[in-house]
Amino acid sequence: MNADAHLNLDAIRMAELKRAMGGFATGVTIVATSHGGADYGMTCNSFNTVSLDPPLVLWSVRKQSASRAAFTGSSGYTVSVLGSHQQALAERFTHGAPTERFDGVGTTRLPTGRVRLDDAVSWFDCTLEQVVGAGDHDVLIGRVIAFAAGAGEPLVYVHGGFTAPLRAASREVATASGRPVRR
Ligand SMILES: Cc1cc2nc3c(=O)[nH]c(=O)nc-3n(C[C@H](O)[C@H](O)[C@H](O)COP(=O)(O)O)c2cc1C
């Protein structure tokens, strides 16, 4: 096998790995922090819960991300869980200058100085407990110090695209079969 064939095989395996990982449906969040007097935010689906007692969460930031230093160098971050009507926000917070991302977006500044997005399904304000380097990402473990759970259907990300929540789909099926059962 020559070097080129080796490269192609690696590329194929990487694409397969990404496809396999893409089968894991997640919610979609905007993580935000305040650093050096500026707000930073980015779309994130690596958010997850770690522990209830103490209340710990995590998400991972790409080491190449322009916002990485702001997140690892600040005292914490907020996580705003997006609703199914907020796909435009999920797309918006993937590019552009940090300040432009928040232009015209409804936010509330918390006592910690960090912002959260309005109309989110739920939100968490976290102090940064630990940064764990892991491959091409840093894992940011945070302790929840404030949070709120709202109403509304969450936005879902799966197979590289946004979709409606699975619960909404099952409701439709139930309605179509003449049994309008709300689950
Ligand atoms: C659905 C979705 C989820 C994402 N999740 C993450 C994530 O968990 N970690 C991450 O570093 N980037 C994630 N990204 C990409 C970042 O949002 C994007 O690279 C970042 O906003 C670029 O900003 P920067 O110029 O500050 O690096 C995600 C993008 C999308 C569309």
The ligand as an SDF file (V2000), in Angstrom:
LIG
                    3D

 31 33  0  0  0  0  0  0  0  0999 V2000
  -25.0350   21.6380   15.8940 C   0  0  0  0  0  0  0  0  0  0  0  0
  -23.6340   22.1380   16.1290 C   0  0  0  0  0  0  0  0  0  0  0  0
  -22.9600   21.7470   17.2730 C   0  0  0  0  0  0  0  0  0  0  0  0
  -21.6500   22.1760   17.5280 C   0  0  0  0  0  0  0  0  0  0  0  0
  -21.0350   21.7690   18.6660 N   0  0  0  0  0  0  0  0  0  0  0  0
  -19.7690   22.1760   18.9320 C   0  0  0  0  0  0  0  0  0  0  0  0
  -19.1110   21.7680   20.1280 C   0  0  0  0  0  0  0  0  0  0  0  0
  -19.6490   21.0420   20.9470 O   0  0  0  0  0  0  0  0  0  0  0  0
  -17.8290   22.2150   20.3420 N   0  0  0  0  0  0  0  0  0  0  0  0
  -17.1910   23.0310   19.4510 C   0  0  0  0  0  0  0  0  0  0  0  0
  -16.0190   23.3940   19.6910 O   0  0  0  0  0  0  0  0  0  0  0  0
  -17.7990   23.4370   18.2980 N   0  0  0  0  0  0  0  0  0  0  0  0
  -19.0750   23.0390   18.0360 C   0  0  0  0  0  0  0  0  0  0  0  0
  -19.7030   23.4570   16.8910 N   0  0  0  0  0  0  0  0  0  0  0  0
  -18.9970   24.3580   15.9910 C   0  0  0  0  0  0  0  0  0  0  0  0
  -18.9240   25.7640   16.5740 C   0  0  0  0  0  0  0  0  0  0  0  0
  -20.2010   26.3110   16.8260 O   0  0  0  0  0  0  0  0  0  0  0  0
  -18.1470   26.6800   15.6170 C   0  0  0  0  0  0  0  0  0  0  0  0
  -16.9890   26.0290   15.2060 O   0  0  0  0  0  0  0  0  0  0  0  0
  -17.7510   27.9380   16.3140 C   0  0  0  0  0  0  0  0  0  0  0  0
  -18.8770   28.7400   16.6210 O   0  0  0  0  0  0  0  0  0  0  0  0
  -16.7860   28.7200   15.4860 C   0  0  0  0  0  0  0  0  0  0  0  0
  -16.4530   29.8650   16.2260 O   0  0  0  0  0  0  0  0  0  0  0  0
  -14.9840   30.3350   16.5340 P   0  0  0  0  0  0  0  0  0  0  0  0
  -14.6020   31.1030   15.3000 O   0  0  0  0  0  0  0  0  0  0  0  0
  -15.1170   31.1560   17.7460 O   0  0  0  0  0  0  0  0  0  0  0  0
  -14.1740   29.0930   16.7230 O   0  0  0  0  0  0  0  0  0  0  0  0
  -20.9980   23.0360   16.6140 C   0  0  0  0  0  0  0  0  0  0  0  0
  -21.6780   23.4430   15.4550 C   0  0  0  0  0  0  0  0  0  0  0  0
  -22.9900   22.9980   15.2180 C   0  0  0  0  0  0  0  0  0  0  0  0
  -23.7160   23.4470   13.9810 C   0  0  0  0  0  0  0  0  0  0  0  0
  1  2  1  0
  2  3  1  0
  2 30  2  0
  3  4  2  0
  4  5  1  0
  4 28  1  0
  5  6  2  0
  6  7  1  0
  6 13  1  0
  7  8  2  0
  7  9  1  0
  9 10  1  0
 10 11  2  0
 10 12  1  0
 12 13  2  0
 13 14  1  0
 14 15  1  0
 14 28  1  0
 15 16  1  0
 16 17  1  0
 16 18  1  0
 18 19  1  0
 18 20  1  0
 20 21  1  0
 20 22  1  0
 22 23  1  0
 23 24  1  0
 24 25  2  0
 24 26  1  0
 24 27  1  0
 28 29  2  0
 29 30  1  0
 30 31  1  0
M  END
$$$$
